[in-house]
Amino acid sequence: MRKISENRQARLGRVFPDRQRSPEELAQRKAEMQALMKRCDEIFEAVKPKLIDDYYDWFMVIEPESGDYFIDKDDHVAEQKADEKYPNARCVVYCINETGACYRA
């Protein structure tokens, strides 16, 4: 191992080497994420035409189970609004523009 300082050693590999995910678990997680994104994409595409003129480049956080969405100029504020109403939900963040992409350089 490469020495970082007198008292510390560099860590190599996984932080939790005893927790390995099976291929089935990885496939299930991927399928769940694809289903989540598909549902959120459908909601985004449905409401985008109504919002794009007035809220261009604002952020939208979508909760897919209810179909609710939260918008704000600041992405953190939109996320806080969603978290207040749905504290345990998995939500997706979009930017209200033609593509929905956020944080482009």
C-alpha positions in Angstrom: 0.0 0.0 0.0 1.0 3.5 -0.7 1.7 5.5 2.5 -0.4 8.7 2.9 1.2 10.0 6.1 3.0 8.6 9.1 -0.1 7.2 10.7 -2.4 6.5 7.8 -2.4 4.1 4.9 -4.3 4.5 1.6 -7.4 2.4 1.3 -7.7 0.3 -1.8 -10.8 -1.5 -3.1 -14.3 -1.3 -1.8 -15.1 0.3 1.5 -17.4 -2.6 2.4 -15.8 -5.6 0.8 -18.2 -8.0 2.5 -21.2 -6.6 0.8 -21.2 -7.8 -2.8 -24.4 -7.5 -5.0 -25.5 -10.4 -7.0 -26.1 -10.1 -10.8 -29.8 -10.6 -10.1 -29.9 -7.8 -7.6 -28.0 -5.5 -9.9 -30.5 -6.4 -12.7 -33.5 -5.8 -10.5 -32.1 -2.3 -9.4 -31.5 -1.4 -13.1 -35.1 -2.4 -14.0 -36.5 -0.4 -11.1 -34.5 2.6 -12.1 -35.6 2.3 -15.7 -39.3 2.0 -14.6 -38.9 5.1 -12.4 -37.3 7.1 -15.2 -39.9 6.0 -17.7 -42.8 7.1 -15.4 -41.1 10.5 -14.7 -40.3 11.1 -18.4 -44.0 10.5 -19.2 -45.0 13.1 -16.5 -42.4 15.6 -17.6 -43.4 15.3 -21.3 -47.1 15.8 -20.4 -46.6 19.0 -18.3 -43.7 20.5 -20.2 -45.8 22.3 -22.8 -47.8 24.1 -20.1 -44.7 25.2 -18.1 -41.9 25.8 -20.6 -43.0 29.4 -21.5 -43.4 30.7 -17.9 -40.7 28.6 -16.1 -37.9 28.1 -18.7 -34.7 26.8 -17.0 -36.4 26.3 -13.6 -36.1 23.0 -11.9 -38.8 20.4 -11.6 -38.8 17.5 -9.1 -41.2 14.7 -10.0 -42.6 12.1 -7.6 -43.6 9.3 -9.9 -46.2 7.4 -7.8 -48.5 10.4 -7.3 -47.6 12.3 -10.4 -47.0 15.4 -8.3 -44.2 17.8 -9.3 -42.5 20.7 -7.6 -40.9 23.6 -9.4 -38.5 26.4 -8.3 -35.7 28.5 -9.7 -33.3 26.7 -7.2 -33.0 22.9 -7.5 -32.4 22.6 -3.8 -35.6 24.4 -2.9 -37.6 22.2 -5.4 -36.0 19.1 -3.8 -36.9 20.4 -0.3 -40.5 20.9 -1.3 -40.7 17.4 -2.6 -39.0 16.0 0.4 -41.4 17.8 2.8 -44.4 16.1 1.1 -42.8 12.8 0.2 -39.9 12.2 2.6 -39.3 8.6 1.6 -40.0 8.8 -2.1 -37.5 8.4 -4.9 -37.9 11.5 -7.1 -36.2 12.7 -10.3 -35.0 16.2 -11.1 -35.5 17.8 -14.5 -34.8 21.3 -15.9 -37.8 22.8 -17.7 -36.3 23.1 -21.2 -36.6 21.3 -24.4 -34.6 18.2 -23.2 -35.1 18.2 -19.5 -31.3 18.0 -19.0 -29.8 19.7 -15.9 -26.3 21.0 -15.2 -25.0 21.2 -18.7 -21.5 22.7 -19.0 
